[in-house]
Amino acid sequence: MKNLKSLAIALFLAAGVSVNAQTKKIDVKASTINWVGKKVTGQHSGTVNFKDGAVVLKGTKLVGGTFTVDMTSLTATDLTGEYQGKLNGHLKADDFFGTDKFPTSTLVIKKIGSKAKNVYAVTADLTIKGITKPVNFDLAVNGNTATTTFKVDRTKYDIKYNSASIFSAIGDKAIDDEFELAVALKF
């Protein structure tokens, strides 16, 4: 009887938590991901699109989220024509993101801490090319929007092409190991 009573209390408390949490799907058309990749001789920038995603809120407080990115939508926006096509093809090839084998990447929020009013310190699992590694970033939530900027070390996801940390004699052909993502969510 005591175990039954404990189970009933646990179920009641769990139900109360789930009732208070609200999952809000992101608007994939209005949400954006902009990227910047730097190299010794300059940089390239572009976009990649969300496939789907959602944030989980308890009242106005962020408590979770899961996002899927359509890696096949990866495109450079700083180039046009033939040069854009060449760069896009190279970024989608196996020595970068291998989008034929890995058409999506995911980010799953694992831990959230409050940093300031409406700003959260987030730890998430980022999966690129089937490899999952933790990433940390600050996420600002304001109404039905959230924004963040953070860097990703591509070498942790087996993207080693022209990495100076791996190929020390690469010289001016080196590409930075980290690329930057600027994310704006609408939900």
N, C-alpha and C positions, 0 to 999 in steps of 0.2 A: 504494500500500500504506500509506503514511504517513497519507493522508487517511482510509482505511478504519479504521485503528487509532484515529485521533482520534475518528471518528464512534462507534466501539464504546465508547470511554471516556466520551464525552459521554452516550451512551444509558444506560450503566451508572450514571453519576452521577445522571442525571435519574430513573432508575428508583428509586434509593435515596432520593431526596428525596420522590417521590410515595408510596413505601411507608410512609415515616414520617409523612406528613401524613394526618390523619383528618378527614373532613367529618361534622359532626354536625348533623342537621336540628333546628330549633327546634320545641318543642311550641307550636303556634300558639294552643291553648286556654289554656295556662298562662302564656304570655308576654304582656306588657302594654305598651301605649303610652298614657301619660296626657299631656294637653296643657293648657296654660294660655295664654290670650290676654288681654292687659291693654289697658285703654283709660283715658282720662282719668277717667271716672266709675265705674270698677270693673274687674271682670274676669269671664271665663267660663272654665270648665274642662270637660274631658270626656275621651273615649277614642276611639281608633281601633284597629282590629284588624290583626294580621298576616295575610297571605294565605299566605305561606310564607317560608322563610329557612333559612340554615345558617351555622354558624361552621366555620372550618377551623383545626384545632389540630395542632401538631407536638409530640407529648408533651403537656405541659400548657400550652405556649406558644401564644398566639393568633397565627395567621399570615394570616388572611383571613376574609371573610364577605360574604354577599349576602342582602338582605332585600327582600321585596315587601310593601307595605302595601295593604290593601283600603280605599281612600278612601271607598267607598260606606257603610262601617260607621261613619264619623265621626259622633259624637253628643256633645251637651252633657250633662253629668251634674249641673250645678248648677241646672238648671231642670227643670220638669215640665210636662206638659200642652201647652196651646196655645203657650206661650212657648218651650218646648223645641222644638216642631215648627217654629215660625217661625225660630228660630236655626239649627236643623239644615238647614232648607231654604235659608237664606241662605248658610251655610257651603259647601253643596254646589253652589250656583249659580255661574255663570261669573265673577262678580266676586270670588269667593274661589277655591275649589278645582276648580270645573268638573267634578264627578265623572261627569257623563254622557259627556263627551269623554275624561276622564282618570280612569278608575276605579281605577288603581293608581299608587303612587309607589314608587320603589326607592332603596335605599342599597347601594352597593358599596364595600367597604373597599379602599383603594388603597395605603395606607402605614401601617405600624405601627412605633412606637418604644416601647421599654421606659421607663416613667416611674418606677416603683417596683415592689416585689414584687407581682405579679398586677395591676398597673395599667399600661395601655397608652395612649400618645398616638396617636390614630387620625386619619388624614385619609381621608375617604370622598367619593365622588361621590353627591350627593343629587339625585334627579330628581323634580320636582313639576311638574305641568301640562306635561310634555314638555320642561322646561328643566332642564339639569344644571349644578350648581354644587358646588364643593368645600365641605365642612364639616369642622371640627375639634372633637374632643371626647376626653375621657378615658373609658376603658372599664375597669371593674374586673371581673375574672374570678375566680370562686371555685367550684371544682368544676364542676358542670353548670349554673352560673348566670353571668350577666353583667349589669351595670347601668351606666347612664350617665344624665346629665342634660345637655342642651345647648340652645342657642338657635338659631333659624333666622330669618333676615331674609326675611320673606315677599315684600318688594318685588323681590328678586332673581329671584323666580319669577312675576313679573307679577301679583302679588296686591296691588293698589294701593288698594283700597277704604278710604276715610277715613284714609289715611296722611298724617300731619302733615308728613313730609319731602317729600311730593309736592304736597299741597294745603295750603299754609301758612295759609290763612284758615279752616281747618276748626273751630278752637276746641275746645269741650268734646266734640265728636263724634269726636275723633281716637282712632284705635286704634294701639297700639304697632306698630312695624314688625316687631319680633321676637316670636315666640311660643316658649314653652319646651316641650320634650319630656322626659319622664322615662320611660326604657325599662328594662324588666326582662325578660331573656331566660332561658328554661329550655330546656336541650337535653340 
